[in-house]
Amino acid sequence: MIEPVELCGRFVRLRPLSAADVEPMRRLASGPRETFTWANVPQPDLVEAYVSRAVTAMERREAVVFATCLLSGELVGCTRLFDLQRWEWPAGADPRAGQDVVDAAEIGYTWIAPAWQRTAVNTEAKLLMLRHAFETWRCWRVTLKTDERNERSRRAIERLGAHFDGVLRAFQPAVDGKPRNTAYYTILAAEWPSVRAGLNARLMR
């Protein structure tokens, strides 16, 4: 179930990240970086290690990491499905006992080159990943988180139709080396049809 996969739409192609992406990713990470203030975007000299860790996470079935590409094949960013959970249900209560499913997942580590921000690229990438999580893995919940201060990211998550659950204080390290307050959003399986319709409508505009 948790395997590298390629997801294709009308505007974007998500394919498994690989070592071949180091050089094109290094070029993207070299700038401009003004919109990456609160995002986890590697510095150019750390791209190789960043990709290596991502590939290892895939090999361990801990995440599915995507190179975000245009249909032409041009790399424009990176994203992933991670924190892949199979819950410990009370004895005899698991409604999907023995089935190859995922109960919950998170979408994150997302960054897109400035030229492709606020375009169909991010909208369709999220649609493809959410569809995979809810319709292939059959998740009950998908989580999206961001630094409380990252207004650009928060507005983008809210435009997806995600529910704001609150702020988790001092939840994890921030890119500035301080404890980060994290804005926490979720989409539930029951909400997915409405979210999917909204994203498809946005892509048709």
N, C-alpha and C positions, 0 to 999 in steps of 0.2 A: 504493500500500500504506500509506504513512504519511500518513493523512488524518484530519482531525477526525471523530470518530465518537461516537454516543450509545450507551451501554450501560445496559440496564435490567434490574433484578431484581425480587424480591418486596418489598424494603424500601427500595431506593435506586435513584436514577437518576443516572448520570454523563453529563453533557453538556459540550460544549466551553465552556471559560471565555470570557467576552466582556466588553466594556466595560460592559455593562448590569449586571455583577456587582459593580462597584466599591462602590456604596453599601451593599448588603446585606453585602458582605465587610467593609467598614469597621465596620459595627455589630458583627459577630462579633469583629473584631480589637480592639474597644474594651474587651473584657473579659466575664467574668473571664479572666485569663491565667495563673493559677497553674500550670496543667498544661503551659504552653508554654515552660518554662524552657530546654530544650535544642532546641526546634523552631524551624524557620525560618518563623516567623509574622510578617508585616509589622506594624509599628506603624501605627495608624490613618491617620496623615498620609502614609504611604508605600504605602498600598494601591493607589492609582491607578498609580504607577510599577511596582509589582509585577505588576499585571494587564497593563499595557502590555508589559512584557518577556515575559510568558508568551504573550500573543497573537502577538508578533513571533516567538517560538520556534516556534509552530505554523505561522505563515506561511512560515517557512524550512524546515519539515519536520524540525525538530530535536527536537520533542517533541509529545506529545499531552497537553494540559493539560485537566483536568476540574474543573468545578464539582460538588462532591458535594452532591446534593440528596435530600430525601425525595421520595416519590412525589407528594406534594402540590405539589412545586416549591420548597419552602423550602430555601434554601441553608444547609448546615451545615458546609461545609468545602471543601477543595481538595486535589487530588492530581495526579500526572502519570506518564506513561511517557516516559522520556527516555534519553539516552546510547544512541541507537538505532544499532546497529552492523551493518555488513555487512563481514565479515572479508576480509582479503586471504589467500586460500588459495594454497598452492603451485601452480605451473602445472599445469593438468590435474587438480587434486585436489579442486576445489570440487564437492561432491556435488549441489549445486543451482544449477549455473551457468546464468545467464540467467533464473532464476526470481525473481519479485518477492516476496522474503522478507526477514526480518530475522534475523540470527544471534544477537544478544543485545540485551537491553534492561534498563533499571533502573526500578523503581517507587520514587518518593520525593516530596519536597516535600509530604508528607502531613500535614495537620492537620485536626482535627475539633473543633467547638465542645464544651466540656466536658459539656454536657447529653447529648450523643450519643456520648461516648466509652464504650468497653466495652459497646457494643450491637451489634446485627446490622449496623449501618451500615458499620463498618470491615471486618468479616468479609466481607460481600457485595461491598463495593467492591473488595477485594483479589481475591476470586474472579472478578469480572467482568474486571478488568484482566489477571490471570494467564491467564484463558481466552483473552482477545484476543491476548495475547503468544504463547501456546503453540499455539493452534488456528487463529488467523487469520494472524499473522505467522510462525508456525512456528519460534519461537526455540529455540535450543539451551539458553540459560541466561537466567534473570531474576535480577537482583541487587537486594538491599535493604540499605541501610546506615543507620547511625545513630551518634550520638555515643556513645563507650564509656560515658559516665556516665549515659546516658539509660536507666535501668532499665525504665521504663514502656514505652518503645518497643521495647527489646530483648525483653522478655517477649511483647509483642504479635507481633513478627516470629517468635519461636520457636513461638508457638501456631499460626501458619500452617503450620508444618511445614518451615520453611526450615532449611538446614544452616549452622551457624556455621563459617565458614572461618578466622576469626582476627581479630586487631586490627592495623590498619594505623596505625603510629605517625606523629604529626604529618602527617596525610594531607591535611587541608584546614582552612580557617578555621572556627572554632566561632562560635556566636552571641555568645559573650562576648569575641570579638576576639582569641582566642589560637589557636595551632595545635591542631587537634583530633585525638585518637586515634579512629579510626573502626572500629566493630564491623561486620564484613563478613559478609553472609549470601547464600546462593545457593539457587535451586531449578533443577534440571536438567530437560530435557524428559522423560527417563526416569522422573523422580520425580513429574511432574505428575499422572498418574492417581491416585496415592496421596494427594497433597496435595489434589486436587480432591474426592476422596471424603471426606477429613477435614473440609474446609470445608463441604461439603454436609451432612454429619452434624451439624456445629455449628449450622448454620442451621435444622435440623429440630427442635432441642431446644426 
